[in-house]
Amino acid sequence: MATIELGEISGRRPEDSRPLGRDRRLAAAAVVVLCSLTVAGSAVPAPRGVRPLWSVSGMGSPSSALTADSAYVYRSDANSTRVSAYDLASGRLRWQRSFPGAAGYVQVAERAGLLLIPAEVSRTARPGYETVALSAATGAEAWRAPGEPYTVGGDTALMTEYAADGGLLRVRLARLGDNSTVWSRDTPGVRNQVVAMSGDRPGAVVTATASGEIRVYAYATGALTASGRIPMVEPRPEEGYFNDLVAGGGHLVVNQARGGVFELTVYRLDTLEELWNIHDTEGYAFACGPSLCLSGAGGLVAYDPATGRVRWRLPEATNALAVGAERLVVDDGSEEGEPALVDAATGEPVGEPGRGSVVWSPAPGGSVLLLRSTVSPPGRTAVTRWELATGRQALLGTIGRMPGYQCQSTGRYLTCARGDLFEVSEVP
């Protein structure tokens, strides 16, 4: 019978009495269970741990996009890109396609049954990318069009085209089935754009010029719903002067940097009326559940986006990852840190802190996975399941050492890139 090596987790001081020793108790309990199963023989079913399924190798470092049953693995260099579609359970190659030039971030439009690949085109002919849409099932080309997908929403995608200097030339909402145009807007002078989400759906498209001219378009129809002018910083990124936009929940957030001096201003999205402002923010703003989070020297602070009232503050945290509508994972940015699961509305901890790095998932469901290195046996990576409702953690087993933790998960599958390998494991 195969033995699952759980090992000892690294990185904790002996004098630290916080309750992460619970993992060691779990590991000890697992050893007891395994020993009892060895004694009992075939009458007792074997335990299920993390089980390697398959791997593929190739030139270059692989990236991937996942669905519930498929992995789309792509490798790019300066000259070409190869995309391969695999069955997650068996590793069977379904199809493979190659393209000249490098590829950008590949997205799966599941509702439309397409894989959207931004493929670099010759800059002597037309700057930027064109998007190649492939059948996710067969790899057959469905269509191609200038630009790249900025947001995929249901059976549509917002396509963006850029000038050689990085300015936005055009936005177009395309029907994914046939690449027909729902609406299109030329955007001369636009330097920033953002899509405002309404719940889990795109609700509005916001564009801003360098001079601060703001336009808000309804995502579904392209109708202009608000316009105005707000103060903006003249962009000089090399000197630390830039503007950053965040939108959602009926609000537009403008985060500005002036050579190390930061200012954050929040506006109503429907009227562009200024609501509140804070200076010397020393960080960056982003949406985190129902709040607007600001990460800076003072840690992580969550504000009510309508009033600017501080909802909660976590001085030791710098990052927040939404894992469902009601939960955030917060950490200090270190790979082998102590992430905490917190209630998105209150910032209160849910269960005990974790250890390691959270695995990103396109659909977390009721849990996420944590990865962390082991001491004994050395050179392994422990896999822990973290329940989002309760914060309960269960040590599942180990996989090979994963430098940088370039992993994703979907359902019962864990996928990782290691060197030129793409590896898939099954988790219970």
C-alpha positions as CSV (number, residue, x, y, z in Angstrom):
1,M,0.0,0.0,0.0
2,A,1.3,3.5,-0.8
3,T,2.3,5.6,2.2
4,I,1.4,9.3,2.2
5,E,4.3,11.4,3.5
6,L,2.9,14.3,5.5
7,G,6.2,15.6,7.0
8,E,7.0,18.4,9.4
9,I,6.1,21.9,8.4
10,S,8.9,24.5,8.3
11,G,9.0,28.1,9.4
12,R,7.6,28.0,13.0
13,R,9.7,28.9,16.0
14,P,9.7,26.3,18.9
15,E,8.7,29.0,21.4
16,D,5.7,30.1,19.3
17,S,2.7,28.7,21.2
18,R,0.0,29.8,18.8
19,P,-2.3,26.9,17.8
20,L,-0.7,26.0,14.5
21,G,0.7,22.9,16.2
22,R,-2.8,21.6,15.3
23,D,-1.2,20.6,11.9
24,R,1.3,18.4,13.7
25,R,-1.6,16.8,15.6
26,L,-3.3,16.2,12.2
27,A,-0.1,14.7,10.8
28,A,0.3,12.4,13.8
29,A,-3.3,11.3,13.5
30,A,-2.7,10.5,9.9
31,V,0.3,8.4,10.7
32,V,-1.8,6.4,13.3
33,V,-4.5,5.9,10.7
34,L,-2.0,4.7,8.1
35,C,-0.4,2.2,10.6
36,S,-3.7,0.8,11.6
37,L,-4.6,0.3,8.0
38,T,-1.3,-1.6,7.4
39,V,-2.1,-3.9,10.2
40,A,-5.7,-4.5,9.2
41,G,-4.8,-5.5,5.6
42,S,-7.2,-5.5,2.7
43,A,-10.3,-5.6,4.9
44,V,-10.0,-1.8,5.5
45,P,-10.1,0.6,2.5
46,A,-7.0,2.5,1.8
47,P,-7.0,6.2,2.7
48,R,-7.1,8.8,-0.1
49,G,-4.5,11.5,-0.1
50,V,-3.0,13.8,-2.8
51,R,-2.4,11.5,-5.8
52,P,-0.2,12.5,-8.8
53,L,-2.2,11.9,-12.0
54,W,-0.1,13.0,-15.0
55,S,2.5,15.5,-16.2
56,V,3.8,16.9,-19.5
57,S,7.0,18.6,-20.4
58,G,8.0,21.0,-23.2
59,M,10.1,24.0,-24.1
60,G,9.6,27.1,-21.9
61,S,7.6,27.7,-18.8
62,P,4.0,26.7,-19.1
63,S,0.9,28.8,-18.2
64,S,-2.6,27.4,-18.1
65,A,-6.3,28.2,-18.0
66,L,-8.7,25.7,-16.3
67,T,-12.3,24.5,-16.5
68,A,-13.9,21.8,-14.4
69,D,-12.6,19.1,-16.7
70,S,-10.0,20.6,-19.0
71,A,-6.5,22.2,-18.8
72,Y,-5.4,24.5,-21.6
73,V,-1.7,24.7,-21.4
74,Y,0.2,27.3,-23.4
75,R,3.9,28.1,-23.8
76,S,5.2,31.3,-25.5
77,D,8.6,32.6,-26.6
78,A,9.4,35.5,-28.8
79,N,8.7,33.5,-32.0
80,S,5.7,31.3,-31.3
81,T,3.0,30.0,-29.0
82,R,1.7,26.5,-28.6
83,V,-1.6,25.8,-27.0
84,S,-2.5,22.2,-25.9
85,A,-5.9,21.0,-24.5
86,Y,-5.8,18.1,-22.0
87,D,-8.5,16.1,-20.2
88,L,-7.8,16.9,-16.5
89,A,-8.7,13.4,-15.3
90,S,-6.6,11.3,-17.7
91,G,-4.1,13.7,-19.3
92,R,-5.3,12.8,-22.7
93,L,-4.4,15.3,-25.4
94,R,-7.5,16.6,-27.0
95,W,-6.0,19.0,-29.5
96,Q,-3.0,21.2,-30.1
97,R,-2.5,24.5,-32.0
98,S,0.5,26.7,-32.7
99,F,0.7,30.4,-33.5
100,P,3.5,32.8,-34.6
101,G,4.6,35.3,-31.9
102,A,3.9,35.5,-28.2
103,A,0.5,35.2,-26.6
104,G,-1.0,37.2,-23.8
105,Y,-3.3,36.1,-21.0
106,V,-5.6,33.2,-22.3
107,Q,-9.2,33.1,-21.1
108,V,-11.9,30.5,-21.3
109,A,-15.3,31.7,-22.3
110,E,-17.2,28.6,-21.0
111,R,-20.7,29.8,-21.8
112,A,-19.7,30.4,-25.5
113,G,-17.5,27.2,-25.6
114,L,-14.4,29.2,-26.7
115,L,-10.8,29.8,-25.8
116,L,-9.7,33.4,-26.3
117,I,-6.0,33.8,-27.2
118,P,-4.5,37.3,-27.6
119,A,-1.8,36.7,-30.2
120,E,0.9,39.3,-30.8
121,V,0.8,40.7,-34.3
122,S,3.5,42.5,-36.3
123,R,4.0,46.0,-35.0
124,T,5.0,47.2,-38.4
125,A,1.5,46.5,-39.7
126,R,-0.8,47.1,-36.6
127,P,0.3,47.5,-33.0
128,G,-0.7,45.2,-30.2
129,Y,-2.7,42.0,-30.4
130,E,-5.4,40.3,-32.3
131,T,-7.6,37.8,-30.5
132,V,-7.9,34.2,-31.9
133,A,-11.1,32.4,-30.7
134,L,-10.8,28.6,-30.8
135,S,-13.4,26.0,-30.0
136,A,-12.6,24.8,-26.5
137,A,-13.8,21.3,-27.6
138,T,-11.9,20.8,-30.9
139,G,-9.4,23.7,-31.3
140,A,-11.0,24.8,-34.5
141,E,-10.7,28.5,-35.2
142,A,-14.1,30.2,-34.8
143,W,-13.0,33.8,-35.6
144,R,-10.2,36.3,-35.1
145,A,-10.4,40.1,-34.5
146,P,-8.2,43.1,-33.7
147,G,-7.6,43.8,-30.0
148,E,-7.7,41.7,-26.9
149,P,-10.4,40.7,-24.4
150,Y,-10.5,43.0,-21.4
151,T,-13.5,41.4,-19.7
152,V,-15.5,38.3,-20.5
153,G,-19.1,38.4,-19.4
154,G,-21.4,35.5,-20.3
155,D,-21.7,35.3,-24.1
156,T,-20.0,38.7,-24.7
157,A,-16.5,40.1,-24.3
158,L,-15.3,43.7,-24.1
159,M,-12.5,44.0,-26.7
160,T,-9.8,46.7,-26.4
161,E,-7.4,48.0,-29.1
162,Y,-4.3,50.0,-28.1
163,A,-2.0,52.5,-29.9
164,A,1.7,52.0,-30.0
165,D,2.2,54.5,-27.1
166,G,-0.2,52.5,-24.9
167,G,-3.2,54.7,-25.3
168,L,-6.7,53.1,-25.8
169,L,-7.9,53.4,-29.4
170,R,-11.3,51.7,-29.2
171,V,-13.6,49.6,-27.1
172,R,-16.1,47.1,-28.6
173,L,-18.5,44.7,-27.0
174,A,-18.5,41.6,-29.1
175,R,-20.9,38.6,-29.2
176,L,-18.6,35.6,-28.7
177,G,-20.6,33.3,-30.8
178,D,-20.0,35.1,-34.1
179,N,-17.8,38.1,-33.2
180,S,-20.6,40.5,-34.2
181,T,-20.6,43.9,-32.6
182,V,-23.1,44.9,-29.9
183,W,-21.6,48.4,-29.7
184,S,-18.3,50.2,-30.3
185,R,-16.7,53.5,-29.2
186,D,-13.6,55.2,-30.4
187,T,-11.6,56.5,-27.4
188,P,-9.0,59.1,-28.6
189,G,-6.8,60.3,-25.8
190,V,-7.9,57.7,-23.2
191,R,-5.1,56.6,-20.9
192,N,-7.1,54.6,-18.3
193,Q,-10.1,52.4,-18.4
194,V,-11.9,50.0,-16.0
195,V,-15.0,47.8,-16.0
196,A,-17.3,48.4,-13.0
197,M,-18.9,45.1,-11.8
198,S,-22.5,45.0,-10.6
199,G,-22.6,41.9,-8.4
200,D,-20.9,39.2,-10.5
201,R,-21.7,40.9,-13.8
202,P,-20.0,43.7,-15.7
203,G,-22.2,46.8,-15.3
204,A,-20.3,49.8,-16.8
205,V,-17.2,50.8,-18.7
206,V,-15.3,53.8,-17.5
207,T,-12.7,55.7,-19.5
208,A,-10.4,58.6,-18.5
209,T,-8.1,60.8,-20.6
210,A,-4.9,62.3,-19.3
211,S,-6.7,65.6,-18.7
212,G,-9.3,64.0,-16.5
213,E,-12.3,63.7,-19.0
214,I,-14.4,60.8,-17.7
215,R,-17.0,58.9,-19.6
216,V,-19.2,56.1,-18.2
217,Y,-20.9,53.7,-20.6
218,A,-23.5,51.1,-19.9
219,Y,-21.8,47.7,-20.4
220,A,-24.7,46.0,-22.1
221,T,-25.7,48.8,-24.5
222,G,-22.8,51.3,-24.8
223,A,-25.1,54.2,-23.8
224,L,-23.3,57.1,-22.3
225,T,-24.7,57.3,-18.7
226,A,-22.3,59.9,-17.1
227,S,-19.5,62.3,-18.2
228,G,-17.5,65.0,-16.5
229,R,-14.0,66.2,-15.7
230,I,-12.1,65.4,-12.5
231,P,-8.5,66.3,-11.5
232,M,-5.9,63.9,-12.7
233,V,-2.2,63.6,-12.4
234,E,-0.1,64.1,-15.6
235,P,1.2,60.5,-16.1
236,R,5.0,60.2,-15.8
237,P,5.4,56.6,-14.6
238,E,9.2,56.8,-14.6
239,E,9.0,59.5,-12.0
240,G,6.2,58.0,-9.9
241,Y,3.3,60.1,-11.3
242,F,0.3,58.0,-12.3
243,N,-3.5,57.6,-12.0
244,D,-5.2,54.3,-11.1
245,L,-8.9,53.6,-11.4
246,V,-11.1,51.2,-9.4
247,A,-14.9,50.9,-10.0
248,G,-17.7,48.9,-8.6
249,G,-20.7,49.0,-6.4
250,G,-21.8,52.3,-7.9
251,H,-18.5,54.1,-7.1
252,L,-15.5,55.3,-9.0
253,V,-12.2,55.4,-7.1
254,V,-9.2,57.5,-8.4
255,N,-5.9,56.6,-6.7
256,Q,-3.2,59.1,-7.7
257,A,0.5,59.2,-7.1
258,R,2.7,62.3,-7.3
259,G,6.3,61.2,-6.8
260,G,5.6,59.3,-3.6
261,V,2.6,61.4,-2.4
262,F,-0.6,59.5,-2.7
263,E,-4.2,60.7,-2.7
264,L,-7.5,58.8,-3.0
265,T,-10.8,60.2,-4.1
266,V,-14.2,58.4,-4.4
267,Y,-17.0,59.6,-6.7
268,R,-20.5,58.4,-7.5
269,L,-20.5,56.4,-10.7
270,D,-23.8,57.7,-12.0
271,T,-23.2,61.5,-11.4
272,L,-19.4,61.7,-10.9
273,E,-20.1,63.7,-7.7
274,E,-17.2,63.6,-5.3
275,L,-18.0,61.7,-2.1
276,W,-14.8,61.7,0.0
277,N,-11.1,62.1,-0.2
278,I,-8.0,61.0,1.9
279,H,-4.4,62.2,1.5
280,D,-1.0,60.5,2.2
281,T,-2.5,57.1,1.5
282,E,1.0,55.6,0.8
283,G,-0.4,52.6,-1.1
284,Y,-2.9,51.3,-3.6
285,A,-6.7,50.8,-3.5
286,F,-8.7,47.8,-4.6
287,A,-12.2,46.3,-4.1
288,C,-12.3,43.7,-1.3
289,G,-15.8,42.3,-0.9
290,P,-18.3,45.0,0.1
291,S,-15.5,47.4,1.1
292,L,-12.8,49.5,-0.6
293,C,-9.4,48.3,0.7
294,L,-6.3,50.4,0.9
295,S,-2.9,48.7,1.3
296,G,0.0,50.8,2.6
297,A,2.5,51.4,5.4
298,G,-0.3,51.2,8.0
299,G,-1.4,47.8,6.9
300,L,-4.7,46.9,5.3
301,V,-7.7,49.3,5.9
302,A,-11.3,48.7,4.7
303,Y,-13.5,51.7,4.0
304,D,-17.2,52.1,3.4
305,P,-17.0,53.2,-0.3
306,A,-20.1,55.5,0.1
307,T,-18.9,57.4,3.2
308,G,-15.2,56.8,3.8
309,R,-15.9,55.4,7.3
310,V,-13.2,52.9,8.4
311,R,-14.9,49.5,8.7
312,W,-11.9,47.5,9.9
313,R,-8.1,47.6,10.0
314,L,-5.5,44.9,9.9
315,P,-2.1,46.4,10.7
316,E,0.0,43.3,9.8
317,A,-1.7,42.6,6.4
318,T,-0.8,44.0,3.0
319,N,-2.8,41.9,0.6
320,A,-6.4,40.6,0.3
321,L,-7.8,37.9,-2.0
322,A,-11.6,37.5,-2.3
323,V,-12.5,33.8,-2.0
324,G,-16.3,34.0,-2.3
325,A,-18.8,36.7,-1.5
326,E,-18.2,36.7,2.3
327,R,-14.6,35.8,2.8
328,L,-11.1,37.3,2.2
329,V,-7.7,35.7,2.6
330,V,-5.3,38.4,3.9
331,D,-1.5,38.1,4.3
332,D,1.7,40.1,4.5
333,G,2.8,39.2,0.9
334,S,5.4,36.6,1.9
335,E,5.4,33.2,0.3
336,E,5.7,31.2,3.5
337,G,3.6,33.6,5.6
338,E,0.6,33.2,7.8
339,P,-2.5,34.1,5.8
340,A,-5.7,34.6,7.7
341,L,-9.3,33.9,6.6
342,V,-11.5,36.9,7.6
343,D,-15.1,37.9,7.3
344,A,-15.2,40.4,4.4
345,A,-17.7,42.7,6.2
346,T,-16.1,42.9,9.6
347,G,-12.4,41.8,9.2
348,E,-12.9,39.3,12.0
349,P,-10.9,36.1,11.7
350,V,-12.6,32.9,10.7
351,G,-10.8,30.0,12.4
352,E,-7.0,29.8,13.0
353,P,-4.4,31.4,10.7
354,G,-3.0,29.3,7.9
355,R,0.6,28.8,6.8
356,G,2.0,29.1,3.3
357,S,0.5,30.3,0.1
358,V,-3.1,30.2,-1.1
359,V,-3.7,28.4,-4.4
360,W,-5.8,30.5,-6.9
361,S,-8.9,28.9,-8.2
362,P,-11.3,30.2,-10.9
363,A,-14.2,28.9,-8.8
364,P,-13.3,28.3,-5.1
365,G,-16.5,26.8,-4.0
366,G,-16.5,25.9,-0.3
367,S,-12.7,25.7,0.2
368,V,-9.3,26.7,-1.0
369,L,-5.9,24.9,-0.9
370,L,-2.8,26.1,1.0
371,L,0.7,25.1,0.0
372,R,3.8,25.2,2.2
373,S,7.3,23.6,2.3
374,T,8.2,20.7,4.5
375,V,11.3,20.0,6.6
376,S,10.9,16.2,7.0
377,P,10.9,14.8,4.5
378,P,12.8,17.7,2.8
379,G,12.0,19.0,-0.6
380,R,8.2,18.4,-0.4
381,T,5.2,20.7,-0.5
382,A,2.3,20.1,2.0
383,V,-1.2,20.5,0.7
384,T,-3.9,21.7,3.2
385,R,-7.6,22.2,2.6
386,W,-9.0,25.4,4.1
387,E,-12.8,25.4,4.6
388,L,-14.3,28.9,4.0
389,A,-17.4,28.6,6.1
390,T,-15.6,27.6,9.3
391,G,-11.9,28.1,8.8
392,R,-11.2,24.5,9.6
393,Q,-8.0,23.1,8.1
394,A,-7.2,19.6,7.0
395,L,-3.7,18.4,6.0
396,L,-4.2,16.3,2.8
397,G,-0.7,15.1,1.9
398,T,2.3,16.3,-0.1
399,I,3.5,16.9,-3.6
400,G,7.0,17.6,-5.0
401,R,8.7,20.9,-4.2
402,M,7.0,23.7,-6.0
403,P,9.3,26.8,-6.2
404,G,7.2,29.9,-6.4
405,Y,3.9,27.9,-6.0
406,Q,2.8,28.5,-9.6
407,C,-0.4,26.4,-9.0
408,Q,-4.1,26.6,-9.7
409,S,-7.0,24.4,-8.5
410,T,-10.4,23.5,-9.8
411,G,-12.7,20.9,-8.2
412,R,-10.6,18.0,-7.1
413,Y,-7.6,18.8,-9.3
414,L,-4.4,20.7,-8.4
415,T,-2.2,21.8,-11.3
416,C,1.3,23.2,-11.0
417,A,4.0,24.5,-13.3
418,R,7.6,23.5,-12.3
419,G,10.4,24.4,-14.7
420,D,9.2,23.1,-18.0
421,L,6.7,20.6,-16.4
422,F,3.0,20.9,-16.1
423,E,1.8,18.6,-13.3
424,V,-1.7,17.5,-12.3
425,S,-2.7,15.9,-9.0
426,E,-6.0,14.8,-7.5
427,V,-6.9,16.0,-4.0
428,P,-9.6,14.4,-1.8
